[in-house]
Amino acid sequence: MIKILKIFGFLLLFVLLIIAYVLISSSGLIGKLPQDFEIIESPRPQIKNSINTNQIFFGDLHVHTTFSQDAFLFSLPVVQGEGAHPPADACNFARFCSSLDFFSITDHAEGLTKEMWQDTITSIRNCDAVSNEDEKDLIAFAGWEWTQMASTPETHYGHKNIILRDIDKVPEKPIGAGLSGLDLMIKHEAAPLLPLIIDFPPEQIDFDFLKYRSTTYSEPFCADLEDMNGINCKEKAENPKQLFEKLDELELEALVIPHGTTWGIHAPADSALSLQLFNDQHDPERQRLIEVYSGHGNSEIYKNFKHAVKQDDGTYLCPDPTDDFEPCCWRAGEIIRQRCENEEKSCTAEVEKVKKDFANDISGFLRFGLVENATPEDWMQCGQLKDEFLPAYTYRPSMSVQAALASKVKEKDVLNAFKLGLIGSTDNHKARAGAGYKEFARKSMGDSWGAKDNLTWLFPPERGASFYSTGGLVAVHAPALERNEIYNSLYERKVYATSGERILLWFSLFDSKKGLIPMGNEVTTSEEPLFEVRAIGSFKQKPGCPDYVYTAMSAEDISRLCLNECYNPSNERNKIERIEIVKITPTTDLKAISKNIKDPWKTFICDDKGEGCSVKFSDEDYSSSIKSSLYYVRAIQEESDVVGGDPLRCEFNEVGECIEIRPCYASGPDFDPKDDCLASVGERAWSSPIFLTHPMSIY
């Protein structure tokens, strides 16, 4: 039965992806922009920039249009999607719906044709040119996503966004990671026959799919050719080292930003970012930022747990649960045990077998089918980081931001470490840059599949749909809204992340000679450090849109794209509830990093009377410990309703045990299209760290 379910699942996904490419080939999205989607050629009201004072600007550096394969799949009517969202939509949404200061389009390079890439660059340039250089209202950066996945921790590097400084100097084609799982399915020799057997209205089947498939997948990779003269080929870099080398060869000034690192759908169970510190898989000049939060959840926290424990013979055992984490292999056994108890029989052997089978199929497709007739509710909180702010689905702790910041590796007498600034973005797949300005419409403003009604006939219910939010933002301290100033601040890590709210945050180190040194800096000192934090809550929102939006956009586009709600701030701000400080002492003992992460190290409760919260603190132990350390800040607002704020919606008993869950379905008979899965949580901002190097530290 399990094998049949797996085969059916693969076939269903295969068929759906083929449908996507059949329809994308006939939609007008390949080779040209549809005439109905144009960039609005009027700017927002101008922002008056102070010449000498740093300001805070908000942006989104992770946005997909329907030029991305997965985005197009979930835009199709067959999965109740909204339809096409090409690059022009990303520009118009960022300018008028979310009122951002800057954004980038980062479609998956592996699926971009040359024409689609050229259309994207043209759109980015046209978007940026709407306002002149002296009075910019929106800066558009060119970029793409390098999308890599592998089945072993040693070969898995994950997803990374490449953001280019210039829009006039761009590569002829983006650099992908080679064929992904989706591309391998489309390239398969059986693909031409699938349009003939799909049960779908025949007038919508367009056999230009075959032409698309032939054109796209008959192109060789440039790296596989001895002579590229006159041959159109695709660029690939199979690992980060190759990616960095190709960017160097092209003399492209670019940032490479890891994202979605803890999301278990992508990463094998034992994946660790520290593995990328070996063999030149990390470039500190390019990889200077990491996306701590997106619409796919929070990747900040490290906890010392495992989904399964690897044995010397290569097999896996199921670990026991802890207060922070319950392995799904253990929960599988509990489901079987409960059934046995209801039937008043013993089934210890059956319980142990399903735990072992699950542990050894920990990253397998449809592994939850190992327990027949189990519902999503039966699995409770398994596989998830408990009691933390919106953690990513099927959490991989060693891929977290804290794990990266806590890790050092000595290789060939060289000490490698991550010095990463923290940013947020959305990872929105409907061209909605900065979608988290209001908490509504979770299937349009977030990434849960579909955007309309019930998908009862197509998809089974699944827990992953519960873990999508409306996404985050990156905030930049810069003198002015100007391309080079914004890029320089990104490079210098004068940035912070938010969970979507425009919280204002400053974090600085006092230096007796240099004065205030802002977040993101590296400082060598033996003195006791003194820090200052200031945070001001975001503006509460008014319904509807500002007047200038109604002047610039048609009523149809305001409804279609903004869903009749825009960033529309009132004069009242949310209050800052508390400030938390995290201290990390990086170590080369990668098995003991949990001992070197103090979270929270200090907590300050705020008495915010509408003017924000300010605190000062020092570290009395720094000088005597003779250990290099880093510090970053979380500023947490008063609680408010957030899409996906409590993904599984546990009901707790009197001793605090979760006894029942209500997942946020995206489909199935229990899906409620009016349910935005709202829960009250404290939205937050994460500063970039300040890195202190003690001159007497051994490492």
ZIBEL-V661232 format. One record per residue. N is the residue number from 1. PSI is psi in radians with two decimals (none if undefined). OMEGA is omega in degrees with one decimal (999 if undefined). NEAR is the number of other C-alpha atoms within 8 Angstrom. Layout:
# ZIBEL-V661232
<<N	PSI	OMEGA	NEAR> <N	PSI	OMEGA	NEAR>>
This chain:
# ZIBEL-V661232
<<1	-0.74	-179.1	4> <2	-0.76	-180.0	8> <3	-0.68	179.1	6> <4	-0.74	178.6	7> <5	-0.73	180.0	10> <6	-0.81	179.9	10> <7	-0.76	179.4	8> <8	-0.73	-179.5	8> <9	-0.82	178.4	9> <10	-0.76	-178.8	8> <11	-0.73	179.7	8> <12	-0.82	179.2	8> <13	-0.73	179.4	8> <14	-0.85	-178.8	9> <15	-0.75	-179.1	10> <16	-0.70	179.6	9> <17	-0.63	176.5	11> <18	-0.73	176.9	12> <19	-0.75	-179.0	10> <20	-0.82	-177.1	12> <21	-0.53	173.0	10> <22	-0.79	-175.3	14> <23	-0.57	178.6	12> <24	-0.57	-178.1	11> <25	-0.41	-178.1	13> <26	0.08	-172.4	10> <27	-0.18	-174.3	7> <28	0.09	-178.5	10> <29	-0.15	178.3	15> <30	2.16	172.6	11> <31	-0.30	179.7	9> <32	2.76	173.9	9> <33	2.35	176.9	10> <34	2.45	-176.6	7> <35	-0.42	-178.5	5> <36	-0.17	-178.0	4> <37	1.82	-178.1	9> <38	2.64	177.1	7> <39	2.29	177.1	11> <40	2.20	-170.5	7> <41	0.66	173.4	6> <42	2.38	-178.9	7> <43	2.95	169.5	10> <44	2.91	170.0	8> <45	2.44	-169.5	6> <46	2.57	174.0	8> <47	2.20	178.4	7> <48	2.00	-175.6	5> <49	2.34	172.5	8> <50	2.40	-174.6	9> <51	-0.70	-169.5	6> <52	-0.13	-174.2	5> <53	2.29	175.4	6> <54	2.43	176.6	9> <55	3.04	177.1	11> <56	2.19	179.5	9> <57	2.55	-174.6	11> <58	2.44	-178.5	12> <59	-3.13	179.7	13> <60	2.00	-176.7	17> <61	0.43	-178.0	12> <62	1.52	-174.9	14> <63	2.32	178.4	19> <64	2.48	169.7	16> <65	-3.09	177.9	16> <66	0.27	165.0	16> <67	-0.24	173.8	13> <68	2.45	-175.3	13> <69	-0.84	-177.1	10> <70	-0.64	178.6	8> <71	-0.71	-179.9	13> <72	-0.70	179.1	14> <73	-0.81	-175.7	13> <74	0.07	172.2	11> <75	-0.18	-172.5	15> <76	2.53	175.2	12> <77	-0.55	-177.9	8> <78	-0.43	174.1	5> <79	0.43	176.3	12> <80	0.69	176.0	13> <81	3.06	-175.7	13> <82	-0.25	-172.5	10> <83	-2.94	-170.4	7> <84	2.42	170.0	8> <85	1.45	-178.5	11> <86	3.12	-175.3	13> <87	-0.59	179.7	13> <88	-0.61	178.6	12> <89	-0.69	-179.9	14> <90	-0.72	178.6	15> <91	-0.89	-176.4	12> <92	-0.65	179.0	11> <93	-0.81	-178.9	15> <94	-0.64	-176.4	16> <95	-0.75	-170.0	14> <96	-0.67	-178.1	10> <97	-0.93	-176.3	15> <98	-0.20	175.7	13> <99	0.90	177.8	10> <100	2.91	174.1	13> <101	-0.50	178.0	13> <102	2.76	178.7	13> <103	2.93	174.0	16> <104	2.61	170.4	13> <105	2.23	-176.1	16> <106	1.13	177.8	14> <107	2.72	-178.8	13> <108	2.08	-176.7	14> <109	-0.55	-173.9	13> <110	-0.44	-177.9	13> <111	0.00	-177.4	9> <112	2.17	169.2	12> <113	2.93	179.2	9> <114	-0.68	-179.3	8> <115	-0.72	179.2	10> <116	-0.73	177.3	13> <117	-0.77	179.4	11> <118	-0.69	177.0	8> <119	-0.71	179.8	12> <120	-0.82	-179.3	10> <121	-0.73	177.5	10> <122	-0.76	179.9	8> <123	-0.76	179.2	11> <124	-0.78	-179.8	14> <125	-0.76	179.2	10> <126	-0.67	178.9	9> <127	-0.79	-178.4	12> <128	-0.52	-174.9	10> <129	-0.11	-179.1	7> <130	-0.70	176.0	9> <131	2.55	-175.4	11> <132	2.94	-172.5	7> <133	-0.48	-178.1	6> <134	-0.48	-176.5	4> <135	1.16	-179.1	9> <136	2.46	170.6	12> <137	-0.35	-177.9	13> <138	2.30	176.4	13> <139	2.25	179.9	12> <140	2.15	177.3	12> <141	2.52	173.8	14> <142	2.55	178.8	15> <143	-3.11	175.5	12> <144	2.96	175.5	13> <145	2.28	172.5	13> <146	1.96	-167.1	14> <147	1.76	-176.0	13> <148	2.42	175.0	13> <149	2.60	177.1	11> <150	2.90	-174.2	10> <151	-0.18	179.7	8> <152	2.56	179.5	8> <153	-0.60	-176.4	12> <154	-0.44	-177.5	6> <155	0.03	178.9	7> <156	2.16	179.7	13> <157	-0.32	173.8	11> <158	-2.88	-174.3	13> <159	2.45	-179.1	13> <160	2.37	175.0	11> <161	2.37	176.7	15> <162	2.10	-178.9	13> <163	2.13	-177.3	14> <164	2.48	176.2	13> <165	-0.84	-171.6	11> <166	2.59	171.2	9> <167	-0.11	176.7	11> <168	-0.40	177.9	4> <169	1.68	-178.7	6> <170	2.72	178.9	9> <171	2.74	176.6	7> <172	-0.54	178.0	5> <173	2.58	178.7	8> <174	2.87	-178.6	9> <175	1.97	178.5	12> <176	-3.05	-178.4	14> <177	0.23	-174.5	14> <178	-2.93	-175.6	9> <179	2.18	174.7	8> <180	3.10	177.8	11> <181	-0.71	179.2	6> <182	-0.80	-179.1	8> <183	-0.65	179.4	10> <184	-0.63	177.6	9> <185	-0.80	-177.8	9> <186	-0.61	-177.7	10> <187	-0.31	-174.6	9> <188	2.52	-174.9	7> <189	-0.40	-179.7	5> <190	-0.21	-173.7	6> <191	-0.70	-178.6	11> <192	-0.44	-176.9	7> <193	-0.35	-173.1	7> <194	-0.71	178.1	10> <195	-0.40	-179.1	12> <196	-0.38	-174.4	5> <197	-0.05	-179.6	6> <198	2.28	176.6	7> <199	1.53	-171.5	4> <200	2.61	-179.4	6> <201	2.07	-171.2	6> <202	-0.46	-179.3	5> <203	-0.24	179.0	5> <204	-0.05	175.6	7> <205	2.11	-178.3	10> <206	2.06	-175.2	10> <207	0.16	166.3	8> <208	-0.26	173.6	9> <209	-0.71	-178.6	12> <210	-0.67	177.3	8> <211	-0.74	178.6	8> <212	-0.82	-179.1	9> <213	-0.78	-178.6	11> <214	-0.76	-177.8	8> <215	-0.80	-173.5	8> <216	-0.84	-170.7	8> <217	-0.05	171.3	8> <218	-0.21	177.0	7> <219	2.17	178.6	9> <220	2.89	172.2	10> <221	2.41	-178.2	10> <222	-0.66	-177.4	10> <223	-0.34	-177.7	6> <224	0.00	-176.3	6> <225	2.46	173.9	8> <226	-0.57	-179.1	4> <227	2.06	-176.3	4> <228	0.08	-177.4	9> <229	2.09	175.6	4> <230	0.07	-177.8	4> <231	2.22	176.1	5> <232	2.07	-176.1	7> <233	2.91	-177.4	9> <234	2.49	179.1	10> <235	2.46	173.7	11> <236	2.65	172.2	12> <237	2.02	-171.1	12> <238	-0.21	177.1	10> <239	2.94	-178.0	10> <240	-0.66	179.5	10> <241	-0.81	177.7	11> <242	-0.65	178.4	9> <243	-0.82	179.3	12> <244	-0.70	-179.2	10> <245	-0.71	-179.6	8> <246	-0.66	176.3	9> <247	-0.66	176.8	11> <248	-0.78	-179.5	8> <249	-0.66	-179.2	7> <250	-0.06	-179.1	7> <251	0.78	179.8	6> <252	2.22	174.1	11> <253	1.95	-171.6	8> <254	2.57	170.8	10> <255	2.46	178.1	13> <256	2.03	-168.4	12> <257	1.90	175.2	13> <258	2.57	178.1	13> <259	2.86	177.7	11> <260	0.54	-167.9	15> <261	-0.60	-174.4	12> <262	0.03	-176.7	15> <263	2.00	-172.0	14> <264	-0.25	176.0	13> <265	-0.51	-179.1	7> <266	-0.69	-166.0	7> <267	2.38	172.1	16> <268	2.76	-169.9	12> <269	-0.64	-175.7	12> <270	0.31	-178.0	8> <271	2.57	179.7	13> <272	2.28	178.0	10> <273	-0.47	-179.7	12> <274	-0.45	178.5	12> <275	-0.42	-179.2	7> <276	-0.05	174.2	11> <277	-0.13	177.6	14> <278	2.71	168.9	11> <279	0.61	174.8	6> <280	0.54	178.5	8> <281	0.11	174.6	10> <282	2.27	177.0	10> <283	1.86	-176.0	9> <284	-0.28	178.1	8> <285	-0.34	179.4	5> <286	-0.70	-175.6	9> <287	1.37	-173.2	13> <288	-0.09	-178.1	15> <289	2.76	173.3	16> <290	2.49	180.0	13> <291	1.85	-176.5	15> <292	-0.43	-175.3	14> <293	2.43	176.3	19> <294	-3.03	175.5	18> <295	-0.17	175.9	15> <296	0.15	172.6	16> <297	-3.07	-174.4	15> <298	2.23	179.5	12> <299	0.47	-174.1	16> <300	-0.83	-158.1	9> <301	2.41	169.2	10> <302	2.26	169.9	11> <303	2.52	-175.1	7> <304	1.41	176.0	6> <305	2.86	177.5	6> <306	2.57	174.0	9> <307	-0.56	178.1	13> <308	2.66	-175.9	14> <309	2.13	-177.2	10> <310	2.37	179.3	8> <311	2.97	-178.5	8> <312	-0.51	-178.7	5> <313	0.10	177.7	4> <314	-0.16	177.0	6> <315	3.00	-175.9	8> <316	2.56	172.1	11> <317	2.71	-179.0	12> <318	2.12	179.2	13> <319	2.82	176.2	10> <320	2.73	178.0	7> <321	2.77	173.9	9> <322	3.13	177.6	6> <323	-0.52	-177.1	6> <324	-0.39	-166.2	9> <325	2.41	175.0	12> <326	1.99	179.4	14> <327	2.50	179.3	15> <328	-0.45	175.6	11> <329	-0.67	178.2	16> <330	-0.75	178.9	13> <331	-0.62	177.1	12> <332	-0.77	177.8	14> <333	-0.66	-179.9	12> <334	-0.61	176.9	9> <335	-0.79	177.7	12> <336	-0.74	-178.9	11> <337	-0.74	-179.4	11> <338	-0.69	178.5	8> <339	-0.71	179.9	8> <340	-0.74	179.7	11> <341	-0.63	177.9	9> <342	-0.51	178.9	7> <343	0.08	177.4	6> <344	0.90	175.5	6> <345	2.87	179.4	7> <346	2.40	179.6	6> <347	0.81	-179.8	8> <348	-0.74	-178.5	7> <349	-0.71	-179.7	6> <350	-0.68	177.6	8> <351	-0.85	-178.3	13> <352	-0.60	179.8	9> <353	-0.80	-177.6	8> <354	-0.59	175.5	13> <355	-0.76	179.8	14> <356	-0.76	-179.7	12> <357	-0.74	-179.5	10> <358	-0.76	-179.5	13> <359	-0.58	-178.4	14> <360	0.04	175.1	10> <361	0.61	-166.6	8> <362	-0.55	179.0	11> <363	0.24	-176.1	9> <364	2.73	178.9	6> <365	2.31	179.4	5> <366	0.59	-179.2	9> <367	-0.42	178.5	10> <368	-0.29	176.7	6> <369	-0.09	176.9	10> <370	-0.40	173.8	10> <371	1.83	-174.7	10> <372	2.49	174.6	6> <373	0.32	175.2	5> <374	2.43	178.0	10> <375	2.85	175.5	6> <376	-0.59	179.5	10> <377	-0.53	-179.1	9> <378	-0.45	-173.3	7> <379	-0.09	174.3	12> <380	-2.31	-176.6	12> <381	0.27	-173.0	10> <382	2.59	177.2	10> <383	-0.03	-173.7	12> <384	2.52	172.7	12> <385	2.13	-174.9	9> <386	2.67	169.0	8> <387	0.60	175.5	5> <388	2.86	-175.9	6> <389	1.90	170.9	7> <390	1.03	-178.5	11> <391	2.63	177.3	12> <392	2.74	-176.2	15> <393	2.42	179.5	14> <394	1.12	-164.1	10> <395	2.35	176.1	12> <396	1.67	-170.2	14> <397	-0.60	-177.4	13> <398	-0.08	173.8	13> <399	0.11	-174.7	13> <400	2.88	177.5	15> <401	-0.77	-179.9	12> <402	-0.68	177.4	11> <403	-0.71	179.1	15> <404	-0.82	-176.8	12> <405	-0.45	-177.4	12> <406	-0.10	-171.0	13> <407	2.35	168.6	15> <408	2.59	178.8	15> <409	2.24	175.0	11> <410	2.06	-177.7	9> <411	2.16	179.9	8> <412	0.77	178.9	4> <413	0.27	176.4	5> <414	2.32	180.0	6> <415	2.06	-179.9	9> <416	2.40	179.0	10> <417	2.76	175.0	9> <418	2.18	170.5	11> <419	1.54	-167.4	9> <420	2.30	168.6	13> <421	2.70	-175.2	15> <422	2.25	175.6	16> <423	2.83	169.0	18> <424	2.79	172.8	18> <425	-3.06	-174.6	19> <426	-0.68	-166.1	20> <427	0.61	179.1	12> <428	2.38	-177.3	17> <429	0.34	178.1	13> <430	0.49	175.9	14> <431	0.35	-177.0	15> <432	1.48	179.8	14> <433	2.22	179.4	15> <434	0.75	-171.1	16> <435	-0.19	-172.5	14> <436	0.37	-176.8	13> <437	-0.44	172.9	10> <438	2.60	-175.2	9> <439	1.56	-179.6	10> <440	2.95	173.4	7> <441	1.07	-171.6	8> <442	-0.48	-177.7	15> <443	-0.24	175.7	12> <444	-0.76	179.4	10> <445	-0.33	173.6	13> <446	-2.92	-173.2	14> <447	0.20	174.2	16> <448	2.40	-169.6	11> <449	2.68	179.6	10> <450	2.98	179.4	14> <451	0.09	-173.7	10> <452	-1.85	-169.6	9> <453	-2.46	-169.5	7> <454	2.34	179.9	11> <455	0.79	-170.8	11> <456	-0.52	-173.0	9> <457	-0.19	-168.9	5> <458	-0.86	-173.1	6> <459	2.46	168.9	8> <460	2.71	176.0	7> <461	2.58	176.7	9> <462	2.60	-173.6	8> <463	-0.50	-175.0	10> <464	-0.49	-179.8	7> <465	-0.36	-179.4	11> <466	-0.31	-167.1	13> <467	0.39	174.9	14> <468	2.39	174.2	15> <469	-3.06	178.5	15> <470	-0.07	170.3	17> <471	3.08	-174.2	20> <472	-3.00	179.2	18> <473	2.76	168.5	19> <474	2.31	177.2	15> <475	2.42	-174.6	13> <476	2.27	169.3	14> <477	2.03	-177.7	12> <478	2.71	-179.5	13> <479	-0.52	-175.6	12> <480	2.81	176.3	11> <481	1.44	-177.9	14> <482	2.48	-170.8	9> <483	-0.93	-176.6	8> <484	-0.60	177.9	7> <485	-0.76	179.0	11> <486	-0.80	-179.3	13> <487	-0.73	179.3	9> <488	-0.73	179.8	8> <489	-0.65	174.7	13> <490	-0.80	180.0	11> <491	-0.70	-177.0	10> <492	0.02	178.0	8> <493	0.48	174.1	15> <494	1.02	-170.4	16> <495	2.81	171.0	17> <496	2.89	-178.7	16> <497	2.64	167.9	19> <498	2.83	178.1	18> <499	0.33	177.4	14> <500	-0.40	177.4	15> <501	2.56	-178.8	12> <502	1.13	175.2	10> <503	2.42	176.3	11> <504	2.29	-173.9	9> <505	2.29	173.3	12> <506	2.38	177.8	11> <507	2.11	-172.6	12> <508	2.74	173.7	12> <509	2.31	174.1	13> <510	2.27	175.8	12> <511	2.27	-174.6	8> <512	-0.44	-178.2	5> <513	-0.69	-173.3	4> <514	-0.14	-177.5	7> <515	-2.48	-178.6	7> <516	2.23	177.1	8> <517	2.09	-172.1	10> <518	2.95	177.8	11> <519	2.61	177.8	15> <520	-0.24	-174.6	14> <521	2.70	171.9	12> <522	2.24	-176.0	8> <523	2.32	173.2	8> <524	2.09	-177.7	8> <525	2.63	172.8	8> <526	-0.06	-177.3	11> <527	2.72	173.7	6> <528	2.12	-175.2	10> <529	2.55	174.9	10> <530	2.21	-174.4	10> <531	2.77	174.3	11> <532	2.39	176.7	13> <533	2.42	171.1	12> <534	2.33	180.0	11> <535	2.45	177.5	13> <536	2.30	-176.8	12> <537	2.81	-179.8	13> <538	2.81	175.6	11> <539	2.38	169.3	11> <540	2.63	-171.4	10> <541	2.54	172.0	9> <542	2.69	177.6	7> <543	2.77	176.0	7> <544	-2.71	-175.2	8> <545	2.71	174.0	12> <546	2.79	-176.4	9> <547	-0.65	-175.6	6> <548	-0.43	177.8	8> <549	-0.75	-179.9	10> <550	-0.48	177.6	11> <551	-0.68	-173.6	7> <552	-0.64	-173.1	8> <553	2.66	174.5	9> <554	2.74	177.8	8> <555	-0.60	179.6	7> <556	-0.76	-179.2	6> <557	-0.61	176.4	9> <558	-0.67	178.5	14> <559	-0.81	-175.6	9> <560	-0.74	-171.0	8> <561	-0.87	-178.3	11> <562	-0.19	-175.5	11> <563	0.58	176.6	7> <564	0.28	176.0	10> <565	2.30	-178.4	11> <566	2.99	169.3	15> <567	2.03	-170.3	12> <568	1.34	-170.5	10> <569	2.50	171.0	8> <570	-2.97	176.2	9> <571	0.01	-177.0	6> <572	2.38	-179.2	6> <573	2.63	169.0	10> <574	2.68	-178.3	11> <575	2.53	174.6	13> <576	2.16	-177.7	16> <577	-0.74	-178.1	12> <578	2.80	174.7	11> <579	2.23	177.1	13> <580	2.42	178.5	13> <581	2.30	175.1	13> <582	2.27	176.2	14> <583	2.31	178.7	13> <584	2.31	174.3	13> <585	1.72	-175.5	11> <586	2.55	-175.7	12> <587	2.66	174.1	11> <588	-0.15	176.1	8> <589	1.52	-171.4	8> <590	-0.26	177.0	8> <591	-0.12	-175.7	4> <592	0.40	-175.5	8> <593	-0.47	-179.6	13> <594	-0.55	179.0	8> <595	-0.32	-175.7	6> <596	0.10	178.1	11> <597	1.99	178.6	12> <598	1.85	-173.8	9> <599	1.98	-10.2	8> <600	2.59	175.6	9> <601	-0.74	175.0	9> <602	2.57	176.5	8> <603	2.34	178.7	9> <604	2.09	176.4	8> <605	2.29	-173.4	7> <606	2.53	170.9	9> <607	1.29	-173.3	6> <608	2.00	178.9	10> <609	0.50	178.4	6> <610	-0.01	-178.9	7> <611	0.15	179.3	6> <612	-2.85	-174.7	12> <613	2.33	178.4	11> <614	2.39	177.1	8> <615	2.69	171.5	8> <616	2.54	178.2	8> <617	2.79	177.9	7> <618	3.00	176.3	8> <619	1.73	-176.4	8> <620	-0.39	-175.4	7> <621	-0.21	-172.4	7> <622	-0.86	-175.0	14> <623	-0.77	-175.8	11> <624	-0.44	-178.0	5> <625	-0.42	-178.4	6> <626	0.72	178.5	11> <627	2.35	174.9	12> <628	2.50	-175.8	13> <629	2.83	172.5	12> <630	2.71	-175.9	11> <631	2.39	170.3	11> <632	2.95	-168.8	12> <633	2.47	164.1	15> <634	2.18	173.3	12> <635	2.12	-170.5	14> <636	2.19	-179.1	13> <637	2.90	169.2	13> <638	2.64	-173.9	11> <639	2.54	176.1	8> <640	2.87	-178.8	9> <641	2.31	-176.9	10> <642	2.39	174.0	12> <643	2.19	-179.9	14> <644	0.37	-176.4	15> <645	-0.46	176.4	14> <646	1.45	-166.2	11> <647	-0.75	-175.7	11> <648	-0.12	174.7	11> <649	1.16	-178.5	8> <650	2.50	166.5	10> <651	2.17	-174.0	8> <652	2.58	173.8	10> <653	-3.04	-174.0	8> <654	-0.31	178.8	5> <655	0.22	174.4	5> <656	0.26	178.2	6> <657	2.42	176.4	7> <658	2.07	-175.8	11> <659	-0.19	179.2	9> <660	2.50	177.1	9> <661	2.76	174.5	12> <662	1.51	-177.8	8> <663	2.75	177.7	11> <664	1.58	-173.8	13> <665	2.61	171.7	13> <666	-0.17	-176.1	15> <667	-3.07	175.0	12> <668	3.04	-175.0	13> <669	-0.34	-179.5	6> <670	0.03	179.8	6> <671	2.28	176.9	10> <672	1.90	-176.9	7> <673	-0.29	179.3	8> <674	-0.10	-177.2	4> <675	1.89	177.8	7> <676	0.15	176.3	10> <677	0.78	-177.7	13> <678	2.48	172.9	11> <679	2.64	-175.7	11> <680	2.05	178.4	10> <681	2.93	177.8	11> <682	1.83	176.2	9> <683	2.77	-167.0	13> <684	2.93	172.0	12> <685	2.51	178.1	14> <686	2.11	177.1	13> <687	2.77	164.1	16> <688	2.67	-179.3	17> <689	2.80	161.7	14> <690	2.18	-173.1	15> <691	2.06	178.3	13> <692	2.22	175.4	11> <693	2.10	177.0	13> <694	2.22	-174.7	12> <695	-0.31	180.0	8> <696	0.07	179.9	7> <697	2.40	179.0	9> <698	-0.76	178.9	4> <699	none	999	4>>
